[in-house]
Amino acid sequence: MEHRTTYSATNESALQTNKVLRNTYSLLAMTLMFSAVTAFFSTQLNLGMIGYFGFLIAGFISLFIVHKKADTAQGLMWTFIFTGCMGMALGPILNRYLAMSNGGELIMQALGGTALIFFGLSAYALSTKKDFSFMGGFLSVGILVVIVAAIANIFFAIPAVSLALSAAIVMIMSGFILYDTSRIVHGGETNYIRATVSLYLNIYNLFINLLALLGFAGDD
């Protein structure tokens, strides 16, 4: 009887995990497409850096609301508001690269690299039984160090430091993809809205910093 109860609980846990994974990846796909649409409109509007900071601030505010509303019906609406704002903020960045002779090629390479890294690491996290939750503290410290270094580099504006920071963020975001996916698989995250937002931010930052690295390498 005890064995049957244990099996039933394990089976129920696996079903719950599969449901969270399915909902997370479905919502992630929709939010990424929505962001792509809003980013396209943003490039056409040519918002400039004022628009970038405006939508970035709006994105952070809506992100806070997403986490507050994640367990309610309003969570989905705020998720799309958040990802829409982040897509609009992406427009001015893309316009900077589109102004370069090979800008379109760089953007496509960054998209391809982001997709390759995300799908590769996600597949590994889903297929292996390893729990990557141990990486949480290390990744959080890494983000803190990068933020401090980025603030300091605002005053010094050293290109080599900017390049190193972009490379570090690519590595950290790759680690977060493993970490966040592992948390879903092992039951550490059971809310698919929060899981979606976490993976979305990993992909968003990964793309921007891959683009920065490619832009630096392709800068004539």
KEKE-3310 file (N, C-alpha, C; in steps of 0.2 Angstrom, whole numbers, plus 5000, padded with zeros to 4 digits):
npx = (5004:5010:5020:5012:5006:5017:5022:5011:5011:5024:5021:5011:5018:5027:5019:5014:5026:5028:5017:5020:5032:5027:5017:5026:5035:5026:5021:5033:5037:5026:5028:5040:5038:5029:5037:5046:5038:5035:5047:5051:5041:5046:5059:5054:5048:5059:5064:5074:5087:5080:5067:5071:5076:5064:5055:5062:5062:5049:5047:5054:5046:5034:5038:5040:5027:5022:5028:5021:5008:5008:5002:4989:4975:4978:4991:4996:4992:5000:5012:5013:5013:5025:5035:5032:5036:5049:5053:5050:5060:5071:5071:5078:5092:5093:5092:5104:5113:5108:5112:5124:5135:5135:5125:5112:5116:5124:5114:5106:5115:5117:5104:5104:5114:5110:5098:5104:5112:5102:5093:5102:5107:5095:5090:5100:5098:5085:5087:5097:5099:5104:5105:5105:5104:5113:5121:5115:5119:5132:5130:5122:5131:5139:5132:5130:5143:5146:5136:5141:5154:5150:5143:5154:5162:5155:5160:5173:5173:5180:5183:5188:5184:5170:5168:5173:5163:5152:5155:5156:5142:5136:5141:5135:5121:5120:5122:5111:5101:5103:5101:5088:5080:5082:5077:5063:5062:5065:5056:5058:5053:5036:5027:5022:5022:5031:5042:5043:5046:5058:5066:5064:5071:5084:5086:5084:5094:5105:5105:5107:5120:5127:5126:5132:5145:5148:5146:5157:5167:5165:5167:5173)
npy = (4994:5006:5007:5009:5021:5029:5028:5034:5047:5051:5049:5059:5070:5071:5072:5085:5093:5091:5098:5111:5113:5112:5122:5133:5133:5135:5148:5155:5155:5162:5175:5178:5179:5190:5200:5201:5207:5219:5224:5226:5236:5246:5249:5254:5266:5273:5277:5281:5284:5290:5284:5271:5270:5274:5264:5253:5256:5256:5242:5236:5240:5234:5221:5219:5219:5208:5198:5200:5197:5184:5173:5175:5178:5189:5189:5184:5194:5204:5199:5199:5213:5216:5209:5215:5229:5227:5222:5234:5242:5236:5240:5253:5248:5239:5247:5254:5244:5241:5252:5249:5243:5229:5226:5219:5206:5203:5204:5193:5183:5184:5181:5167:5162:5164:5156:5143:5141:5142:5131:5120:5120:5119:5107:5099:5101:5096:5083:5077:5070:5078:5090:5107:5117:5121:5131:5143:5153:5156:5161:5172:5180:5183:5190:5202:5206:5210:5220:5230:5232:5236:5248:5256:5256:5265:5278:5276:5271:5260:5251:5238:5233:5233:5224:5212:5212:5209:5197:5190:5191:5183:5171:5170:5171:5159:5150:5153:5148:5134:5133:5139:5130:5118:5120:5120:5107:5099:5103:5115:5127:5130:5139:5143:5156:5164:5156:5157:5171:5172:5163:5170:5183:5178:5174:5186:5194:5187:5187:5201:5203:5194:5200:5212:5207:5201:5213:5220:5212:5213:5226:5238)
npz = (5000:5004:4995:4983:4986:4986:4973:4966:4971:4965:4952:4950:4953:4942:4932:4935:4934:4920:4915:4919:4912:4899:4898:4901:4890:4879:4882:4883:4869:4863:4869:4865:4851:4851:4857:4846:4836:4842:4843:4830:4826:4834:4828:4817:4821:4825:4839:4847:4860:4871:4870:4872:4885:4891:4888:4894:4908:4910:4907:4918:4928:4925:4926:4939:4943:4936:4944:4956:4952:4947:4951:4948:4937:4930:4928:4916:4907:4911:4909:4895:4893:4899:4891:4879:4881:4883:4870:4863:4869:4863:4850:4847:4850:4840:4829:4829:4825:4813:4806:4802:4789:4788:4797:4797:4795:4806:4816:4813:4815:4828:4833:4828:4835:4848:4848:4846:4858:4868:4865:4865:4878:4885:4881:4886:4900:4901:4898:4906:4922:4932:4944:4944:4953:4962:4956:4958:4968:4964:4951:4955:4962:4951:4943:4951:4952:4938:4936:4945:4939:4927:4930:4935:4923:4916:4919:4915:4902:4894:4880:4880:4892:4891:4882:4888:4898:4891:4886:4898:4903:4893:4897:4910:4908:4900:4910:4918:4910:4911:4925:4928:4920:4925:4938:4935:4931:4942:4951:4958:4953:4951:4945:4930:4924:4931:4928:4914:4912:4918:4909:4898:4900:4902:4888:4881:4887:4883:4869:4867:4871:4864:4852:4854:4856:4843:4835:4840:4835:4822:4819:4808)
capx = (5000:5014:5023:5008:5005:5023:5022:5006:5014:5029:5018:5008:5024:5030:5014:5014:5032:5027:5012:5023:5036:5023:5015:5031:5038:5021:5020:5039:5036:5022:5031:5046:5036:5026:5043:5049:5034:5035:5054:5050:5038:5051:5064:5051:5047:5065:5062:5080:5088:5075:5062:5074:5076:5057:5052:5066:5060:5042:5048:5056:5040:5029:5041:5038:5020:5021:5029:5016:5002:5009:4997:4982:4973:4981:4998:4997:4992:5006:5018:5014:5015:5032:5039:5031:5040:5056:5053:5050:5066:5076:5071:5084:5098:5094:5093:5111:5117:5106:5115:5131:5135:5133:5121:5107:5119:5126:5108:5104:5120:5116:5098:5105:5118:5105:5094:5108:5114:5096:5090:5107:5107:5088:5090:5104:5095:5080:5089:5101:5096:5108:5101:5109:5102:5119:5124:5111:5123:5138:5127:5119:5137:5142:5127:5132:5150:5145:5133:5146:5159:5146:5143:5161:5164:5151:5164:5180:5172:5185:5180:5190:5180:5164:5169:5174:5157:5147:5157:5154:5135:5134:5142:5131:5115:5120:5122:5105:5096:5103:5098:5081:5077:5083:5072:5057:5062:5066:5050:5059:5048:5030:5023:5024:5023:5038:5047:5043:5049:5065:5069:5064:5076:5090:5087:5085:5101:5110:5105:5110:5127:5130:5126:5138:5152:5148:5147:5164:5172:5164:5168:5179)
capy = (5000:5012:5008:5011:5028:5033:5028:5038:5054:5052:5050:5065:5076:5071:5075:5092:5095:5091:5103:5117:5114:5113:5129:5138:5134:5138:5155:5158:5155:5167:5181:5180:5182:5196:5205:5202:5211:5226:5227:5228:5242:5251:5251:5258:5272:5276:5280:5284:5282:5292:5279:5265:5271:5274:5257:5249:5258:5253:5235:5234:5241:5228:5215:5219:5218:5201:5193:5200:5194:5178:5168:5177:5178:5195:5187:5183:5201:5208:5196:5202:5220:5217:5207:5220:5234:5225:5222:5241:5244:5233:5243:5257:5245:5236:5252:5255:5239:5241:5257:5247:5240:5222:5225:5214:5200:5203:5203:5186:5178:5184:5177:5160:5160:5163:5150:5137:5140:5141:5125:5116:5120:5117:5100:5095:5101:5092:5076:5074:5070:5082:5096:5113:5122:5123:5136:5149:5157:5158:5165:5179:5184:5185:5196:5208:5209:5213:5226:5235:5233:5240:5255:5259:5257:5271:5283:5275:5269:5256:5246:5231:5231:5232:5217:5207:5212:5206:5189:5187:5190:5178:5165:5170:5169:5152:5146:5154:5144:5128:5134:5140:5124:5113:5122:5118:5100:5097:5106:5121:5132:5127:5144:5144:5163:5166:5152:5160:5177:5170:5161:5176:5187:5174:5174:5193:5197:5183:5190:5208:5203:5191:5205:5216:5204:5201:5219:5222:5208:5215:5233:5240)
capz = (5000:5005:4988:4978:4987:4984:4966:4964:4972:4961:4945:4950:4953:4936:4928:4936:4930:4913:4913:4920:4906:4892:4898:4901:4883:4875:4884:4880:4862:4861:4871:4860:4845:4853:4857:4839:4833:4845:4842:4823:4826:4837:4824:4812:4824:4827:4845:4850:4867:4876:4870:4874:4892:4893:4888:4898:4914:4910:4907:4925:4933:4924:4928:4947:4944:4934:4950:4961:4949:4944:4953:4947:4930:4927:4927:4908:4903:4913:4905:4888:4894:4901:4885:4874:4883:4882:4863:4861:4871:4859:4844:4847:4850:4833:4824:4829:4821:4806:4803:4800:4783:4789:4803:4797:4796:4813:4820:4811:4818:4835:4834:4827:4841:4854:4848:4847:4865:4872:4863:4867:4885:4888:4879:4891:4906:4902:4897:4911:4929:4936:4947:4943:4958:4966:4953:4960:4972:4960:4946:4958:4963:4945:4940:4955:4950:4932:4937:4948:4934:4921:4932:4935:4916:4913:4920:4912:4895:4891:4876:4882:4898:4889:4878:4894:4902:4887:4886:4905:4903:4889:4901:4915:4905:4898:4916:4921:4906:4914:4932:4928:4917:4931:4944:4933:4930:4949:4955:4962:4951:4949:4942:4923:4922:4933:4924:4907:4913:4919:4903:4893:4902:4900:4881:4880:4888:4879:4862:4866:4872:4858:4847:4856:4854:4836:4833:4841:4831:4815:4818:4804)
cpx = (5004:5018:5019:5007:5011:5024:5017:5008:5019:5026:5015:5013:5026:5025:5013:5020:5031:5022:5016:5028:5032:5020:5020:5034:5033:5021:5027:5039:5032:5025:5037:5044:5033:5032:5046:5045:5035:5042:5054:5047:5042:5056:5061:5050:5053:5065:5069:5081:5083:5069:5065:5074:5069:5054:5056:5063:5053:5042:5050:5050:5035:5032:5040:5031:5018:5023:5024:5009:5002:5005:4990:4981:4976:4988:5000:4997:4998:5013:5019:5015:5022:5036:5038:5035:5047:5058:5054:5057:5072:5077:5077:5091:5099:5095:5101:5115:5115:5109:5122:5130:5133:5129:5116:5110:5121:5120:5106:5109:5119:5109:5100:5109:5114:5101:5098:5110:5108:5094:5095:5107:5101:5088:5094:5101:5089:5081:5093:5097:5099:5104:5106:5108:5108:5122:5121:5115:5129:5135:5125:5125:5140:5138:5129:5138:5149:5141:5137:5151:5156:5145:5149:5163:5160:5156:5171:5179:5177:5182:5182:5186:5173:5163:5169:5167:5152:5149:5155:5146:5133:5135:5137:5124:5114:5119:5115:5100:5097:5100:5091:5077:5077:5078:5065:5057:5062:5061:5052:5055:5042:5025:5026:5025:5030:5043:5048:5047:5056:5069:5069:5070:5083:5091:5088:5092:5107:5110:5108:5117:5131:5131:5131:5145:5153:5149:5154:5169:5171:5165:5174:5183)
cpy = (5006:5013:5011:5019:5032:5033:5033:5046:5056:5053:5057:5071:5076:5074:5083:5096:5096:5096:5110:5118:5115:5120:5134:5139:5137:5146:5159:5159:5161:5174:5183:5182:5189:5202:5206:5207:5218:5229:5229:5235:5248:5253:5255:5265:5276:5280:5283:5282:5284:5286:5272:5265:5271:5268:5252:5250:5255:5245:5232:5235:5235:5222:5214:5217:5211:5196:5194:5197:5187:5172:5169:5177:5184:5194:5187:5190:5205:5205:5198:5209:5221:5215:5212:5226:5233:5224:5229:5244:5242:5236:5248:5254:5242:5241:5254:5251:5239:5247:5255:5243:5232:5221:5220:5207:5198:5201:5195:5181:5178:5180:5169:5158:5159:5157:5143:5136:5138:5133:5119:5115:5117:5109:5096:5095:5097:5084:5073:5074:5075:5088:5102:5119:5125:5129:5143:5154:5160:5163:5172:5183:5187:5191:5202:5211:5212:5219:5232:5237:5238:5248:5259:5260:5263:5277:5282:5274:5266:5251:5239:5228:5229:5225:5212:5206:5208:5198:5186:5186:5184:5171:5164:5168:5162:5148:5147:5149:5137:5128:5134:5134:5119:5114:5119:5110:5096:5099:5112:5127:5129:5132:5145:5151:5165:5162:5155:5167:5176:5168:5166:5181:5184:5175:5181:5196:5193:5186:5197:5207:5199:5196:5210:5213:5203:5208:5222:5219:5210:5222:5234:5246)
cpz = (5000:4998:4983:4979:4985:4976:4963:4965:4967:4954:4945:4950:4946:4931:4929:4933:4923:4911:4914:4914:4900:4892:4898:4893:4878:4876:4882:4873:4860:4863:4867:4854:4846:4853:4850:4836:4836:4844:4834:4823:4829:4832:4818:4814:4825:4833:4848:4857:4872:4876:4873:4882:4895:4894:4893:4906:4915:4910:4914:4929:4931:4926:4936:4947:4942:4940:4955:4959:4946:4945:4952:4939:4927:4926:4920:4905:4905:4910:4898:4888:4895:4894:4879:4875:4882:4874:4861:4863:4866:4852:4843:4846:4843:4828:4824:4825:4814:4802:4800:4793:4783:4795:4803:4798:4803:4818:4819:4815:4825:4837:4833:4833:4847:4854:4849:4854:4869:4871:4866:4874:4888:4887:4884:4898:4907:4901:4903:4918:4934:4938:4947:4948:4962:4962:4954:4963:4968:4954:4949:4959:4956:4942:4944:4953:4943:4932:4940:4943:4928:4923:4933:4928:4913:4913:4916:4904:4892:4887:4878:4888:4896:4885:4883:4897:4898:4887:4893:4905:4899:4893:4906:4913:4903:4905:4919:4917:4909:4921:4932:4925:4922:4936:4942:4933:4937:4954:4959:4959:4948:4946:4935:4921:4924:4929:4917:4907:4914:4913:4898:4894:4900:4892:4879:4881:4884:4872:4862:4867:4867:4853:4848:4854:4847:4833:4834:4836:4824:4813:4814:4807)
residu = (MET:GLU:HIS:ARG:THR:THR:TYR:SER:ALA:THR:ASN:GLU:SER:ALA:LEU:GLN:THR:ASN:LYS:VAL:LEU:ARG:ASN:THR:TYR:SER:LEU:LEU:ALA:MET:THR:LEU:MET:PHE:SER:ALA:VAL:THR:ALA:PHE:PHE:SER:THR:GLN:LEU:ASN:LEU:GLY:MET:ILE:GLY:TYR:PHE:GLY:PHE:LEU:ILE:ALA:GLY:PHE:ILE:SER:LEU:PHE:ILE:VAL:HIS:LYS:LYS:ALA:ASP:THR:ALA:GLN:GLY:LEU:MET:TRP:THR:PHE:ILE:PHE:THR:GLY:CYS:MET:GLY:MET:ALA:LEU:GLY:PRO:ILE:LEU:ASN:ARG:TYR:LEU:ALA:MET:SER:ASN:GLY:GLY:GLU:LEU:ILE:MET:GLN:ALA:LEU:GLY:GLY:THR:ALA:LEU:ILE:PHE:PHE:GLY:LEU:SER:ALA:TYR:ALA:LEU:SER:THR:LYS:LYS:ASP:PHE:SER:PHE:MET:GLY:GLY:PHE:LEU:SER:VAL:GLY:ILE:LEU:VAL:VAL:ILE:VAL:ALA:ALA:ILE:ALA:ASN:ILE:PHE:PHE:ALA:ILE:PRO:ALA:VAL:SER:LEU:ALA:LEU:SER:ALA:ALA:ILE:VAL:MET:ILE:MET:SER:GLY:PHE:ILE:LEU:TYR:ASP:THR:SER:ARG:ILE:VAL:HIS:GLY:GLY:GLU:THR:ASN:TYR:ILE:ARG:ALA:THR:VAL:SER:LEU:TYR:LEU:ASN:ILE:TYR:ASN:LEU:PHE:ILE:ASN:LEU:LEU:ALA:LEU:LEU:GLY:PHE:ALA:GLY:ASP:ASP)
# end
